Amino acid sequence: MSNKVNSARTGARPKVPASSELLGNATLFRTDVTDKGGSGAPLLSACLIVKDEESVLPECFESLHRLVDEVVVYDTGSTDGTLDICRRAGAQVYEGYWDDDFSRARNAALAECHGEWVLWIDADERFVCPNIPQLRGALATHPGTDALAVEIFNLGDDPDDVNINVHRALRIFRRSRCRWYGSIHEQVELRPGLDGSVQVAPLKGARLHHIGYRNDIVVGRDKLVRNLRLAEAALGRDTGMKGQEGVAELNMGRALAALGRFTEAQAYLDEGVAAASGGVTLRAALMFGSQNALQTGELDKALELAQRLEQVSATKDLARYLQGMALRRLGRSQEAAEKYDQVAELTNEDGFAFPRSLLRAERAGTFCDAGRMTDAADELIGLVEDAPEVPNLSAALKVLAATGRSPESLLAVLPESRLERLAAALILVPPAVAEPMAEALFRRFGPRPQILAAAIRFAPYTRTDRALEWSARLRAIGMDQPCPLVAQANVDVLDVSARIRAAVTAHAAFGDSRGEVLALALAPGLHLAQIPEVLREIALLDPPLCDRFAAALCSAGAPGAGPTGSLEQRVSCVAAARLSVGVPDLTRGSPEERASSGPFPHMPQMVAGPADR
């Protein structure tokens, strides 16, 4: 535990090698290494324990080509082609056994290594080093260092995920100085009899890519259940090592939490806190215990553990983050916001860390709760840049709208490759929020299908002039049927006058017969007080429809549509409305003159009003 450190960051997804050409054509590694000491000893050995790894092992071996002087493989019972792959590559293979103890198996492999330095790597990992000669030169001149901490990029299932989790662990160490301890979450420590602690330096210019967290691998190998079995076995063992107090309980709690058994996990994590003598084990137990208590809803306990973590930590950020999470869930938003104001990065002196996106999400939510909307908007823009997931985009759109922030401020941090996710988020926010962002997207990218598909959903609930604009854009690419104007006319929660306005606009602008049918069917339901205004608008926008609409106003119309007012009242109201605009105004000019002018010069007068909700 003391030398296994974790961190997380964001960045472009690393490319994983996809071929195994080298392995098929040549022996990759030396097979004649025998000297375990003296000046002739090799510089670097690779050390693996394996079982049934034929699907992932070739790429691992390829990544070690020209890097290591030998590869030592301890097999724990493979039944597939693993052993054949190892031997063809030139690895030294030792057929061993598995007894639920990682450190025993690794130390068995270590005993067969010859190098001054040992790289321990798993079959589902690939070593990435752009400058191998430089790395080997650094290993040859690393006085006073026992081990090197290597960054490990944990790759998941999403090839576009930019929020890759990264952790650091001691993966290269001096064979004469170090060995493994612990049946699960094994650790590199000094060999028995050596005083002091492992002297660690960071390895620069190289890293490991780990694919073991892909869902197919985790599920296929049942890793979580295996880890629980190993943790249970370790509880009954007494290592007798100073500083290892509480480690077994901590590992048991972590294994249970990974399986979602949070209540059981909390009991072991509490035992780990009580047993730990201090240092990294205590800090880890407090951290995992606080996290787990948040899952069980024990918010006061989560807060207490996080406060204790702050007291024993030199770097306070992670402890304050956990306190903020507990305070927010306790309804103490102002206090939570004050804690988050003190957090820069989610890390501590042991290297444990979480992706910055988690901090941004918590800060954004807390600032919203505390009424600090401008601060929340800033955090959400950063969150979208780090983790452009649909829920994050939806939240950002809502907060930007609430603060009056321009949509362009969000577009500035999103590449075109995220357009589909942003368009999906438009469907999840209110139309008044979605439409300005969609308009900004349209201006920037043009009539992309993702944008127009979203418009089909939100445009019927916007102002009629905006529904007209989106209808025209859809028709321009041949999409006549999903007309937002026609859809708006069918929205029964809208005011009847707004629905008629949309229907008439669809008929006048595009000759859509559905608009005429809907307008005439809705006419009997129009309130008496609205008849004069609507008739004047139709007279300007769609004169040929005016007479038929006036007649429909005085009929029973569609079942359940109306009328409002008695027949005599409606006839009188229609007559007065027609008289107010004057028959000459309704029939002014020849048919040819009216056709040449078209309805569009009058369109703003018809569609300026909002669609009532």
CORURBEL-V471239 format. One record per backbone hydrogen bond with DSSP energy under -0.5 kcal/mol. NH is the residue of the N-H (numbers start at 0). CO is the residue of the C=O. If there is no record, write none. Layout:
nh=[NH & NH]
co=[CO & CO]
This chain:
nh=[3 & 4 & 4 & 6 & 8 & 10 & 23 & 24 & 24 & 25 & 27 & 28 & 29 & 33 & 35 & 40 & 44 & 45 & 46 & 47 & 49 & 55 & 56 & 59 & 60 & 61 & 62 & 63 & 63 & 64 & 64 & 66 & 67 & 68 & 69 & 71 & 72 & 72 & 73 & 74 & 74 & 75 & 84 & 85 & 86 & 87 & 88 & 89 & 89 & 90 & 91 & 92 & 93 & 95 & 95 & 101 & 102 & 104 & 105 & 106 & 107 & 108 & 109 & 110 & 111 & 112 & 115 & 116 & 117 & 118 & 119 & 119 & 120 & 120 & 124 & 125 & 127 & 127 & 128 & 134 & 135 & 136 & 137 & 138 & 139 & 140 & 140 & 141 & 144 & 145 & 146 & 147 & 148 & 149 & 149 & 150 & 151 & 152 & 152 & 153 & 153 & 154 & 154 & 158 & 160 & 164 & 166 & 167 & 168 & 169 & 170 & 170 & 171 & 172 & 173 & 174 & 176 & 177 & 178 & 180 & 186 & 188 & 188 & 190 & 193 & 199 & 200 & 202 & 203 & 206 & 207 & 208 & 209 & 209 & 210 & 210 & 213 & 216 & 217 & 218 & 219 & 220 & 221 & 221 & 222 & 225 & 226 & 227 & 228 & 229 & 230 & 231 & 232 & 233 & 234 & 235 & 235 & 236 & 238 & 243 & 246 & 249 & 250 & 251 & 252 & 253 & 254 & 255 & 256 & 257 & 258 & 258 & 259 & 260 & 261 & 264 & 265 & 266 & 267 & 268 & 269 & 270 & 271 & 272 & 273 & 274 & 275 & 280 & 281 & 282 & 283 & 284 & 285 & 286 & 287 & 288 & 289 & 290 & 291 & 292 & 293 & 294 & 295 & 296 & 297 & 298 & 301 & 302 & 303 & 304 & 305 & 306 & 307 & 308 & 309 & 310 & 311 & 312 & 312 & 315 & 317 & 319 & 320 & 321 & 322 & 323 & 324 & 325 & 326 & 327 & 328 & 329 & 330 & 331 & 332 & 335 & 336 & 337 & 338 & 339 & 340 & 341 & 342 & 343 & 346 & 347 & 350 & 353 & 357 & 358 & 359 & 360 & 361 & 362 & 363 & 364 & 365 & 366 & 367 & 368 & 369 & 370 & 371 & 372 & 375 & 376 & 377 & 378 & 379 & 380 & 381 & 382 & 383 & 384 & 385 & 386 & 388 & 392 & 393 & 394 & 395 & 396 & 397 & 398 & 399 & 400 & 401 & 402 & 403 & 403 & 404 & 408 & 409 & 410 & 411 & 412 & 413 & 414 & 417 & 418 & 421 & 422 & 423 & 424 & 425 & 426 & 426 & 427 & 428 & 432 & 433 & 434 & 436 & 437 & 438 & 439 & 440 & 441 & 442 & 443 & 444 & 445 & 447 & 451 & 452 & 453 & 454 & 455 & 456 & 456 & 457 & 458 & 460 & 461 & 463 & 464 & 466 & 467 & 468 & 469 & 470 & 471 & 472 & 473 & 474 & 475 & 476 & 476 & 477 & 478 & 479 & 482 & 483 & 486 & 487 & 488 & 489 & 489 & 490 & 491 & 493 & 498 & 499 & 500 & 501 & 502 & 503 & 504 & 505 & 506 & 507 & 508 & 509 & 510 & 511 & 512 & 514 & 515 & 516 & 517 & 518 & 519 & 520 & 521 & 522 & 524 & 525 & 529 & 530 & 530 & 531 & 533 & 534 & 535 & 536 & 537 & 538 & 539 & 540 & 541 & 544 & 545 & 545 & 546 & 548 & 549 & 550 & 551 & 552 & 553 & 553 & 554 & 557 & 560 & 562 & 563 & 564 & 569 & 570 & 571 & 572 & 573 & 574 & 575 & 576 & 577 & 578 & 579 & 580 & 581 & 584 & 585 & 585 & 586 & 587 & 593 & 594 & 595 & 596 & 597 & 600 & 601 & 602 & 604 & 605 & 605 & 606 & 607 & 611]
co=[0 & 2 & 167 & 165 & 163 & 161 & 19 & 20 & 21 & 21 & 88 & 88 & 68 & 31 & 33 & 37 & 116 & 69 & 118 & 71 & 73 & 52 & 52 & 55 & 56 & 57 & 58 & 59 & 60 & 60 & 61 & 63 & 63 & 43 & 43 & 45 & 70 & 91 & 47 & 72 & 93 & 49 & 80 & 81 & 82 & 83 & 84 & 85 & 86 & 85 & 70 & 90 & 72 & 74 & 93 & 182 & 181 & 100 & 101 & 102 & 103 & 104 & 105 & 106 & 108 & 109 & 41 & 42 & 172 & 44 & 117 & 170 & 46 & 118 & 121 & 208 & 125 & 206 & 126 & 130 & 131 & 132 & 133 & 134 & 135 & 136 & 137 & 138 & 141 & 198 & 198 & 171 & 200 & 147 & 168 & 205 & 166 & 150 & 207 & 151 & 164 & 152 & 209 & 156 & 157 & 153 & 151 & 4 & 149 & 2 & 147 & 168 & 147 & 117 & 145 & 115 & 173 & 173 & 188 & 186 & 180 & 178 & 186 & 176 & 190 & 197 & 146 & 148 & 201 & 127 & 150 & 125 & 152 & 207 & 123 & 208 & 210 & 213 & 213 & 214 & 215 & 216 & 217 & 218 & 217 & 221 & 222 & 223 & 224 & 225 & 226 & 227 & 228 & 229 & 230 & 231 & 232 & 233 & 236 & 240 & 243 & 245 & 246 & 247 & 248 & 249 & 250 & 251 & 252 & 253 & 254 & 255 & 256 & 255 & 259 & 260 & 261 & 262 & 263 & 264 & 265 & 266 & 267 & 268 & 269 & 270 & 271 & 277 & 277 & 278 & 279 & 280 & 281 & 282 & 283 & 284 & 285 & 286 & 287 & 288 & 289 & 290 & 291 & 292 & 292 & 296 & 297 & 298 & 299 & 300 & 301 & 302 & 303 & 304 & 305 & 306 & 307 & 308 & 309 & 313 & 346 & 315 & 316 & 317 & 318 & 319 & 320 & 321 & 322 & 323 & 324 & 325 & 327 & 326 & 330 & 331 & 332 & 333 & 334 & 335 & 336 & 338 & 339 & 341 & 344 & 351 & 347 & 345 & 354 & 354 & 355 & 356 & 357 & 358 & 359 & 360 & 361 & 362 & 363 & 364 & 365 & 367 & 366 & 370 & 371 & 372 & 373 & 374 & 375 & 376 & 377 & 378 & 379 & 380 & 381 & 382 & 386 & 388 & 389 & 390 & 391 & 392 & 393 & 394 & 395 & 396 & 397 & 398 & 399 & 400 & 399 & 405 & 406 & 406 & 407 & 409 & 410 & 412 & 414 & 415 & 417 & 418 & 419 & 420 & 421 & 422 & 423 & 424 & 425 & 429 & 429 & 430 & 432 & 433 & 434 & 435 & 436 & 437 & 438 & 439 & 440 & 441 & 445 & 447 & 448 & 449 & 450 & 451 & 452 & 453 & 453 & 454 & 457 & 458 & 608 & 606 & 462 & 463 & 464 & 465 & 466 & 467 & 468 & 469 & 470 & 471 & 472 & 473 & 474 & 473 & 477 & 480 & 481 & 482 & 483 & 484 & 485 & 486 & 487 & 489 & 490 & 494 & 495 & 496 & 497 & 498 & 499 & 500 & 501 & 502 & 503 & 504 & 505 & 506 & 505 & 510 & 511 & 511 & 512 & 513 & 514 & 515 & 516 & 517 & 518 & 521 & 522 & 526 & 526 & 527 & 527 & 529 & 530 & 531 & 532 & 533 & 534 & 535 & 536 & 537 & 541 & 541 & 542 & 542 & 544 & 545 & 546 & 547 & 548 & 549 & 550 & 551 & 520 & 557 & 523 & 523 & 562 & 565 & 566 & 567 & 568 & 569 & 570 & 571 & 572 & 573 & 574 & 575 & 576 & 577 & 581 & 581 & 582 & 582 & 583 & 589 & 590 & 591 & 592 & 593 & 596 & 598 & 599 & 601 & 601 & 602 & 602 & 603 & 609]
